């Protein structure tokens, strides 16, 4: 049995079909999106989740999720969750209501992001507040009650707060997921995966290979004009539109041709020798052939017997 290496990179076949791939999902990216959902549950009101309550009681113990260190002997799941904090943190923002559930120093509620990451532990000392303080500690009667500006860190913090950025103490704090399809701030694994994956350009020929054709019960013969390979693809795309018998048969004929060429491209050269085809048939055509006006090219001639 012959052993061959991979003929094409996984990153190419792991793209959607309309981008030239086989529709496989990159499980590494999908796993990251699934882990992000667990993190989202920790901030989006997971009181009804036993896992969230267990994490808050036995792993976090009142500390901020963003600040807790990775223990020396964590479980595999908890280690993976903590290792992804850097890419997840910018995606979870908070709309401040009463401020009772949002960490003052570690959560992403201010336009500057995490105040701890921005200014370090010095600002906690200068503000005279506790490390576990909530945003509610600087809210009084629906307005900001800033610490005394006795350092440049606190002055920058106050100056960087837009006048329109105000708390609404009559409502609850609400987390917002930045990667959303409809902009409502809710989490979606599918959309998060789609944003994180490597994207390719759209291809016009995906429906030639992945459409739902039916097998005709007629003998047919399709005669194609003499063109370059890229022009064949463009002509096939235009000639297989519709659901009548002719475009379906042309589509199946083109698919069979592509399949046999693919077999030859990845195996012995028996077909190429029998059909007297050049070995470079699957290579890209010169740039001079790309963009040729196909309106003057005749459509494939179909004869049904």
N, C-alpha and C positions, 0 to 999 in steps of 0.2 A: 504494500500500500504506500502510495506516495504521500509525503508530508510536505505541506506548503505553509508558508507564513501567511499572515493576513494580507489580502489583496487591497484592502481599503481601511482607512482609520476608523476606529469606533466613533470618534467625534463626528464623522461624516454620516454614518448610518444611524447615529443616535439623534438625528434631526427629524422634525415632522415630515410627512410625505410631500407637503407642498413646498418644502425647502430642499428637496432632493434626497432626503433620508428614507429610512425604512419605518419610521414612526416609533422606534424604540426610545424609551426614556432613559436618560442617564441616571442610574440609581443613586449615584453619589449626590447629585443635585437634588433629586427627589427626597433623599433622606434628610438633607439639610432643611428642606422646606417642611418636612414632617416634624423635625426637631423644633423648628421655629414656631410651629403650632403649639407645642407644649409650653414654650416660653410665653406665647401670647395668652394662654390660659391662666398663667400666673398673675397677669395684670388685668385681664378682662373680666374679672369677677368669677373665678372658679370656685366659689364657695360650695357649689354642689358637687365638685369633683373630689373624690377621696384622695387621689394622687396629689392634687394641688394642696390640700390641707395637710397631707403628710409631709410634703416638701417644705411648706412654711413652718411647720411645727418642729421637725426633726433635723432638717438640713439648713434652713435659713435662720431659724430661731430669732426672729425679729430683725435680722440684718438685711441690708439691701442685696437683691440678687446680683446687681452689677458690681458690688464691692466685695462680696464673699470670695475667699481664695479657694483654689482647687485643693481639696484635701489630699493627703498622701496615699490613701487607699479608697478612692471613691468607686462606685459602681461604674460599669462601662457607659451606661446611659447618662448618668449625672456628669461624668467627665466630658462626654461629647456635647452635652447641653452647655456647660460652662465654657468650652472651647469656642463656641460659636457666638459668644456675647458681642464680640467686636463688630461682626457684620449684622447682628440683629438689633443692636442698640439704636442706631440712627433711624430704624424703621418703626419704632414704637414711640410715639409722641403722646403727650397728655394735654387734654383740654381742661384747664383748671376750673373747678367749681368751688367747693369748700376747701379743697387742698388737704383734706384729712387722710387721704390714702396715697399721696404722692410724696416721695422722698425729696426733701429740699435740695440735698447736695448731689444725689446720684441719678435720679430719674431725668429723662429727657423732656422737661416741661418748659424750659426757658429758651429763647432764641439762641443763646450761647451754647446750648446743649447741657451736658453734665457740668455743674459748677465745680465739682471736685476735680474732674479731669482738666478743667480750664485753669483753675487757680491753685489747686492743691489744698493741703490741710490748713494752710495759713488762714484762709478765709473763714474757716469754721471757728478758729480761735478769735479772730478779729470781730466776728459777728456776735460772739458770746452765746452761741447756741450749741445744742447737743449734736453729736454726729448722726443720731437717728431722728433728727427733727423733720417734721413734715412741712409742706408748703403752707399749711394753715397757721404755722407759727409766725408768719409775716403778713397775715391777712387780718384786718380789723374793720368791721362794719362794711364789708364789701369793697375795700380798697387796700392797696399795699401799705404795709407798715414796715418800712425798711429799717435795717439796723443802722446805727450811727456810722456815717462814712469816715471812719478813722484810718482807712488804708486805701491804696490805689485799687486793690482788688474789689472792694465794696463799691467804690466810686464807678469803676468800669461796669460792674454788675448793674447798678442803678441806671447809669447812662445808656446802657445797651437795651434797656427795656422800652419798647415802643409805647407811646401814650395810649394806643388802642388795645394794648395787651393788658386786660384787666380780669380779675377773678369774678366768678359769678357764684357767690356763696350760697345762693338759694338752690343750686343744683349740685349734683354729684360729679366727681371727677370722672372723666371718660377717656380711656386710651384709644388711640387712633393708629391703625396700621397703614403705613404710607404706600405699600404696594397693593393697591386695590383697582379692580377693573372699572367699577362704577363710582369710585371716589367717596364711598360712604364710610370708609375707615374700618370695615370689617375684614377679617382674615380669610384668605383662600389659599389652600395648598397649590391648586392648579395654577392660579395666577402668579403666586410667588415663585413656583418652579419655572414658569414661562419667563419671568423677569430675570432669573438667575442663570438660566441655561445659555449656552453659546448659540447664537442665532445665525442663520444663513440667509442668503437672498432667495426670494420666491422664484420658483421655476414654472414655466408655462406648460410643461409636459407631464405634470404629475397625474392628471386625469387620464392620460393615455395608459398608464400602468395600474392605477388604483381605482378606476371606476367600476361600476357594477354591470359589466356587459353580460349578455347571454350568448350561448353557443348556437350559431345558426345551423340548420339542418340542410344546408345546401353546399354543393361543391363550388368553390370560387377560385378565381385567379386574379390577383392584383398586380398590375404592371405599373411600376414606379418610374418617373422620369429620372434622368441622370443628373444628380445634384451632389453637393457635398453633404457630409453627415449632418452638420448643424442645419442645413437647409431642408434635409429630410425631416428632421424633428419639427421644424417650423411648419412645413407643409402638412405633416401628420396632425399637428394640433388643429390646423384650420380645416382639414378634411374629415375630422372625426366628430364634428359638432352635430348634435341632434341624436334622436333615438330611432331613426329609421334603419332599415336593414343595411343599406350601403355603408354609412359611417361606422356601424358596429363591425361589419366584416373587415373594413379597412383598418379599424383599430386592432382587431384580433390578428390580422396579417402582420401589422407593424410590431405587435407584441411578440409574435412568434419569431420574427426576424431578429428583434433585439435579444431574445432569449438565446437563440443559436449563436449569435455573435458573442454574447456573454460567455457561453460555454467554451467557445474557441479562445476567447480572451484569457480564460482561466485554465485551459487544459491543452491538449494536443492540437496540432494544426491540420487535422484531417479535413475538416470542412473548408478551411481556407484553401487547401490544395485542390479539393474537389470542385469548389466553386470559382477557382481562379481569382480569389480576392486578395488584395494586398494586406500585409500584417499590420499596417498603420490605419486600418479602416476606423478604429475606435478613437484615434487621436483627434485632438481639436483641429479644426480647419484653420488656415491662416486668417489673420485679422481682416484681410481684404475681402473675404467671403462673408464676414459677419455683417448683418445689416442690409443684405441684398433685398431688393424689392421683389417680394414673392407674388405680387399681383399678376405678373406676366407669365408665371409658371402654371402649366396646366395641372389639373387635379389628377390623382391616380385613376387609371382606367380599370373599372371593375366589370368582370364578366361572370355572371352567375349561371350555372348549368343545372 
